[in-house]
Amino acid sequence: MAALITGHNERLERDSHKDDGLDNTTRLDTFLREVSRRAFVVARLATHDEDEAMDIVQDAMFKLVQKYAGSPHGEWGALFHTILHSRINDWHRRQKVRNRWRVFFSTNEEEDSAPEDQVAQTQFLEPERQLLQDEMSVLMQEAVGQLPLRQQQALLLRAWEGYDIAETANIMKCSAGSVKTHYSRAIHSLREKLGDH
């Protein structure tokens, strides 16, 4: 009888761990769905490029799933934003290097191309562009997009994502004083640019 009870309890314990795994997977899927739109807006503001922004967000999501799926679900937000902002910083560093090489190896081939080839298609808005317009007014988007990267990060993490100063400092990998400074400068700059809007 004791062996039967022990075997039954072990089976229940295994089944409950399966449910925990399934529940954790469901929670992670829900978390990623909820955070993806806002993360795309953050990356788009930082890169000014929708394709690059989508790549950064997907990479951050993949890294979260790969490295931290087993972490407590209450920690996913801070972990994801740490990864996202790290990827954005990496992208900016790579852009600086690429721009240096472009200047060094630049040719006059661009001057030979037709002007109409350099104009973006704007007749129909892409879904991501429409999403951005729904999320933020065009003026606000432009003003935030013109902020220096660290000010953007502090503003979006504090005001939009709702992290406190200590969490924001941890995500941005800087001191709490730096977060306060970046955030204050971002707010001051936005007030100057937007005025009464």
Number of C-alpha atoms within 10 A of each C-alpha: 6 7 8 9 10 11 12 12 12 12 12 12 12 12 12 12 12 12 12 12 14 12 12 17 15 12 14 18 12 11 15 20 11 11 16 16 16 18 25 24 25 24 24 24 23 25 20 15 11 17 13 17 23 19 14 25 28 17 15 24 19 15 16 23 18 10 10 15 17 14 13 9 14 8 10 19 17 17 19 24 24 21 21 26 25 17 19 24 17 12 16 15 11 12 13 11 10 12 12 12 11 11 9 9 8 11 9 7 7 10 8 7 10 9 9 8 8 9 8 7 10 7 6 8 10 11 9 16 14 11 15 18 15 10 13 12 10 12 13 15 16 14 18 24 17 16 19 13 19 18 23 23 27 26 24 21 25 18 13 11 16 12 17 13 19 14 17 26 20 16 23 23 14 12 14 17 12 17 27 18 13 20 23 15 18 23 17 11 17 16 13 11 15 11 8 6 7
